[in-house]
């Protein structure tokens, strides 16, 4: 038996901050308890987590962003998938929208104080620490 992290490609999530808010997307189909999450998707062959985060953000929301740094990685406790979390530039181009209507139901720019409403089980610690430093609260 193989474990799930080797059967499926890793997932890269983009942590996009603009004007004191972080971008969240709501998927049409929940992954377990996950409803609201960061723009994210599978890392394709030959891609780095940073490249995947930039590509997925554009495909899902229409925003052009630049990867700044890898915040961390883990096996997600709710999905069992290998996750990479990438901080992306604040100098994003475009307006966030549902660019992939098959995958997303809506997008939202949320404040620091709203994080717990959208992600009640809490964020991965390095992501929370990054947002604590980037978002006013």
C-alpha positions as CSV (number, residue, x, y, z in Angstrom):
1,X,0.0,0.0,0.0
2,X,1.3,3.4,-0.9
3,X,0.4,6.6,1.0
4,X,-1.7,9.3,-0.6
5,X,1.1,11.9,-0.8
6,X,3.0,9.8,-3.4
7,X,-0.1,8.9,-5.4
8,X,-1.2,12.4,-6.2
9,X,0.8,15.5,-7.1
10,X,1.4,18.1,-4.5
11,X,-0.9,21.0,-4.2
12,X,0.3,24.6,-4.2
13,X,-1.7,27.4,-2.5
14,X,-1.2,31.1,-3.2
15,X,-1.3,33.5,-0.3
16,X,-2.2,36.8,-2.1
17,X,-2.4,39.9,0.0
18,X,-3.6,43.3,-1.4
19,X,-4.6,46.5,0.5
20,X,-4.7,44.8,3.9
21,X,-6.8,41.8,2.8
22,X,-6.0,38.2,1.7
23,X,-7.7,36.5,-1.2
24,X,-9.9,33.5,-0.5
25,X,-11.9,31.3,-3.0
26,X,-14.9,29.1,-2.3
27,X,-14.9,25.9,-4.2
28,X,-18.1,24.5,-5.8
29,X,-17.2,21.0,-4.4
30,X,-16.0,20.8,-0.8
31,X,-12.8,18.9,0.0
32,X,-13.9,17.4,3.2
33,X,-14.5,20.3,5.5
34,X,-12.7,22.8,3.2
35,X,-15.0,25.2,1.6
36,X,-13.1,28.5,1.6
37,X,-9.4,28.3,0.9
38,X,-6.6,30.0,-0.9
39,X,-6.3,29.7,-4.7
40,X,-4.6,26.4,-5.1
41,X,-4.2,23.4,-7.4
42,X,-2.0,20.5,-8.4
43,X,1.6,21.0,-9.3
44,X,2.2,19.9,-12.9
45,X,5.2,18.0,-14.1
46,X,8.2,20.2,-14.3
47,X,6.6,23.0,-12.2
48,X,7.9,24.4,-8.9
49,X,5.4,25.1,-6.1
50,X,5.9,28.8,-6.8
51,X,5.1,28.4,-10.5
52,X,2.0,26.4,-9.7
53,X,0.7,29.0,-7.3
54,X,1.1,31.7,-9.9
55,X,-0.6,29.6,-12.6
56,X,-3.5,28.4,-10.4
57,X,-4.2,32.0,-9.1
58,X,-4.5,33.2,-12.7
59,X,-6.6,30.2,-13.9
60,X,-9.0,30.4,-10.9
61,X,-9.3,34.2,-10.4
62,X,-7.9,35.9,-13.4
63,X,-5.2,37.7,-11.3
64,X,-1.6,37.9,-12.4
65,X,0.7,37.6,-9.4
66,X,4.4,36.9,-8.7
67,X,5.6,34.3,-6.2
68,X,7.6,36.0,-3.4
69,X,8.6,33.0,-1.2
70,X,7.6,29.5,-0.1
71,X,6.1,29.8,3.4
72,X,6.1,26.1,4.2
73,X,4.8,22.7,3.3
74,X,2.9,19.9,5.1
75,X,0.6,17.0,4.6
76,X,-2.9,18.7,5.0
77,X,-4.6,17.3,8.1
78,X,-8.1,17.4,6.4
79,X,-7.2,16.1,2.9
80,X,-4.0,14.1,3.3
81,X,-2.5,15.9,0.3
82,X,1.0,17.3,0.3
83,X,0.5,21.1,0.4
84,X,2.9,24.0,-0.4
85,X,2.0,27.5,0.7
86,X,3.5,30.4,-1.4
87,X,3.3,34.0,-0.5
88,X,2.5,36.0,-3.7
89,X,3.1,39.6,-4.6
90,X,0.9,42.4,-3.6
91,X,1.4,44.2,-6.9
92,X,-1.2,42.0,-8.5
93,X,-2.8,42.9,-11.8
94,X,-6.5,42.6,-12.6
95,X,-9.5,42.2,-10.4
96,X,-10.2,38.9,-8.7
97,X,-13.2,37.1,-10.2
98,X,-14.4,33.6,-10.7
99,X,-12.4,32.8,-13.8
100,X,-13.1,29.0,-13.5
101,X,-16.8,28.7,-12.9
102,X,-16.7,24.9,-13.0
103,X,-14.3,25.0,-10.0
104,X,-15.2,28.1,-8.0
105,X,-18.4,29.6,-6.6
106,X,-17.0,32.9,-5.4
107,X,-14.0,34.9,-4.4
108,X,-13.5,37.2,-1.5
109,X,-10.8,39.6,-0.1
110,X,-11.0,39.1,3.7
111,X,-9.5,41.0,6.6
112,X,-7.4,39.5,9.4
113,X,-10.4,39.5,11.7
114,X,-12.5,37.5,9.2
115,X,-10.0,34.6,8.8
116,X,-11.6,32.5,11.6
117,X,-15.1,33.0,10.0
118,X,-13.8,31.6,6.7
119,X,-11.4,29.0,8.0
120,X,-12.8,28.0,11.4
121,X,-10.3,25.1,11.9
122,X,-7.3,27.6,11.7
123,X,-4.5,28.2,9.3
124,X,-1.2,26.4,8.9
125,X,1.1,28.1,11.4
126,X,3.6,29.6,8.9
127,X,0.7,31.0,6.9
128,X,-1.0,32.5,10.0
129,X,2.4,34.0,11.0
130,X,2.9,35.5,7.6
131,X,-0.7,37.0,7.5
132,X,-0.2,38.3,11.1
133,X,2.7,40.4,9.8
134,X,1.0,41.4,6.5
135,X,-2.5,42.2,7.5
136,X,-3.7,45.0,9.9
137,X,-5.5,43.7,13.0
